Amino acid sequence: MAEAGGVAAGQLRALIERIERLEEEKQTIAADIREVYAEAKATGFDAKVMRQVVRLRKQDAAERQEHEAILDLYMHALGMVPEPAGEDG
């Protein structure tokens, strides 16, 4: 392997080419995912909500519950959720 400045040029080139191939695959997969969301939208599903569901399914139950509790706290603090009757705000 030819070395330039202590770097194995062949190994570096191979790694860069692998990254480039994976980036191309990532773009193809992203396009496929967009097509699925478009199909879902065309059949009446809300793609934005579906994206949230996909994101939530990636979280474990404890992480999801913590996120929901913080969201609820923030929404109450901003007056976005009405206080239950009989409580002072």
Secondary structure, 3 states (H helix, E strand, C coil): CCEECCEEHHHHHHHHHHHHHHHHHHHHHHHHHHHHHHHHHHCCCCHHHHHHHHHHHHCCHHHHHHHHHHHHHHHHHCCCCCCCCCCCC
